[in-house]
Amino acid sequence: MINEVQAAKLDRRFTLLDLTGDNYVQREDYEELARRLAQGASLPLDHPQRQDIVDSLLGLWEAIAAKVDGDGDGRISRDEWHASVAKSIIERDGFDRIIAPVAEAVLAGYDADSDGELDQDEFESFLTAMGVDAGDASAAFDQIDTDGTGALTLDEITEALRDFYTSPDPDALGNALYGKI
């Protein structure tokens, strides 16, 4: 069972994924998100990492749709989303299996100098491509950069994502990752 904080985070994530604004998440939302993320990474059109971003997002959609779309209509309602994420990611520790590989592919595309870190501009570009307000993206960076280096390692970002998806703690570092909940 998920608590209020987790439910609010799932609602926030659903809202950001529903790019068509029809109160459902469907393949076209993931296609648009993949396009935005690939474009936001500022990679050349023929760069392999650009295709990795697209492939990982569309693969995630296929995996989610296969498990979540209970009525087979090709779209996921907010209720289906809550039930699925709670069951497969939060309660069954599916983060490493489901979310982490996609995060790795996407974040690698934003790591312009391939140093294993995202500076503030790279990180904010990633979050704004996800649909997060620029001010919220900046605040998220400041919150996650606990050591004050001005850069976030891919491990730090992955842990923030893990907090966002799995932590019931209202004060977890990753809670503000996708903006205010």
KERO-862447 format. One line per 3 residues: number of its first residue (from 1); their letters; for each residue x, y, z of C-alpha. Coordinates in pm, whole numbers, plus 50000, padded with zeros to 5 digits. Example, Ala and Ser with C-alpha at 12.3 -4.5 7.8 and 13.67 -1.06 7.14 Angstrom:
1> as> 51230:49550:50780 | 51367:49894:50714
END
This chain:
1> min> 50000:50000:50000 | 50127:50349:49922 | 50102:50654:50145
4> evq> 49984:51009:50065 | 50331:51130:49966 | 50380:50842:49724
7> aak> 50033:50895:49575 | 50108:51265:49522 | 50435:51180:49347
10> ldr> 50262:50927:49123 | 50001:51189:49035 | 50273:51440:48948
13> rft> 50454:51189:48728 | 50131:51087:48555 | 50050:51452:48482
16> lld> 50394:51507:48328 | 50360:51194:48116 | 50012:51285:47988
19> ltg> 50149:51513:47716 | 49826:51505:47516 | 49629:51624:47818
22> dny> 49354:51365:47777 | 49391:51213:48127 | 49549:50899:47986
25> vqr> 49906:50797:47919 | 49949:50623:47587 | 50214:50542:47331
28> edy> 50189:50883:47163 | 50274:51047:47498 | 50587:50834:47525
31> eel> 50676:50903:47161 | 50651:51277:47225 | 50848:51250:47548
34> arr> 51118:51052:47367 | 51131:51319:47096 | 51159:51599:47355
37> laq> 51427:51422:47554 | 51630:51339:47245 | 51601:51698:47121
40> gas> 51679:51840:47466 | 52002:51641:47484 | 52130:51847:47188
43> lpl> 52278:51541:47022 | 52320:51524:46644 | 52031:51348:46471
46> dhp> 52250:51049:46383 | 52411:51014:46727 | 52362:50665:46876
49> qrq> 52276:50804:47220 | 51986:50993:47068 | 51844:50665:46940
52> div> 51918:50502:47278 | 51697:50765:47444 | 51412:50700:47202
55> dsl> 51448:50321:47219 | 51462:50315:47600 | 51148:50530:47636
58> lgl> 50949:50331:47382 | 51068:50007:47540 | 50951:50139:47876
61> wea> 50611:50217:47725 | 50581:49864:47585 | 50673:49710:47920
64> iaa> 50434:49934:48112 | 50147:49890:47867 | 50182:49512:47874
67> kvd> 50143:49510:48253 | 49925:49811:48321 | 49669:49841:48046
70> gdg> 49425:49610:48217 | 49136:49678:47982 | 49347:49659:47664
73> dgr> 49240:49996:47527 | 49597:50110:47448 | 49597:50377:47715
76> isr> 49661:50392:48087 | 49426:50571:48322 | 49545:50741:48640
79> dew> 49399:50453:48845 | 49578:50193:48632 | 49900:50397:48667
82> has> 49875:50410:49047 | 49802:50039:49076 | 50082:49937:48844
85> vak> 50357:50159:48979 | 50264:50070:49335 | 50271:49700:49253
88> sii> 50570:49675:49020 | 50804:49952:49135 | 50728:50042:49495
91> erd> 50611:49715:49647 | 50825:49478:49443 | 51145:49678:49427
94> gfd> 51118:49705:49048 | 51305:50035:49025 | 51636:49870:48930
97> rii> 51468:49653:48668 | 51226:49906:48518 | 51333:50267:48576
100> apv> 51711:50259:48628 | 51804:50133:48276 | 51591:50402:48112
103> aea> 51734:50670:48340 | 52086:50557:48255 | 52026:50582:47879
106> vla> 51855:50921:47903 | 52104:51075:48145 | 52400:50955:47938
109> gyd> 52258:51156:47649 | 52260:51472:47863 | 52617:51420:47987
112> ads> 52773:51634:47712 | 53135:51580:47816 | 53087:51214:47919
115> dge> 53235:51275:48263 | 52966:51080:48448 | 52809:51397:48587
118> ldq> 52548:51649:48486 | 52623:52011:48560 | 52334:52238:48651
121> def> 52260:52336:48290 | 52263:51974:48171 | 52041:51865:48459
124> esf> 51795:52148:48409 | 51782:52074:48034 | 51689:51715:48119
127> lta> 51413:51814:48361 | 51267:52088:48143 | 51253:51840:47853
130> mgv> 51052:51620:48092 | 50807:51909:48135 | 50931:52040:48468
133> dag> 50917:52417:48518 | 51264:52581:48497 | 51236:52717:48851
136> das> 51144:52374:48987 | 51431:52217:48790 | 51676:52462:48946
139> aaf> 51536:52397:49294 | 51562:52021:49239 | 51927:52057:49139
142> dqi> 52003:52260:49451 | 51827:52005:49671 | 52001:51703:49521
145> dtd> 52348:51863:49507 | 52404:51799:49878 | 52783:51813:49850
148> gtg> 52773:52151:49674 | 53001:52050:49384 | 52781:52213:49121
151> alt> 52740:51879:48944 | 52540:51564:49002 | 52681:51221:48937
154> lde> 52460:50981:48749 | 52448:50776:49071 | 52320:51079:49267
157> ite> 52049:51137:49008 | 51954:50770:49004 | 51923:50774:49384
160> alr> 51702:51085:49361 | 51487:50902:49107 | 51473:50601:49340
163> dfy> 51357:50833:49621 | 51094:50983:49396 | 50949:50650:49291
166> tsp> 50988:50446:49609 | 51031:50654:49924 | 50735:50712:50156
169> dpd> 50939:50978:50339 | 50794:51329:50290 | 51147:51473:50326
172> alg> 51328:51244:50079 | 51574:51429:49853 | 51418:51307:49531
175> nal> 51063:51414:49610 | 51098:51748:49431 | 51264:51594:49127
178> ygk> 50968:51651:48895 | 50851:51973:49058 | 50623:52045:49346
181> i> 50401:51760:49459
END
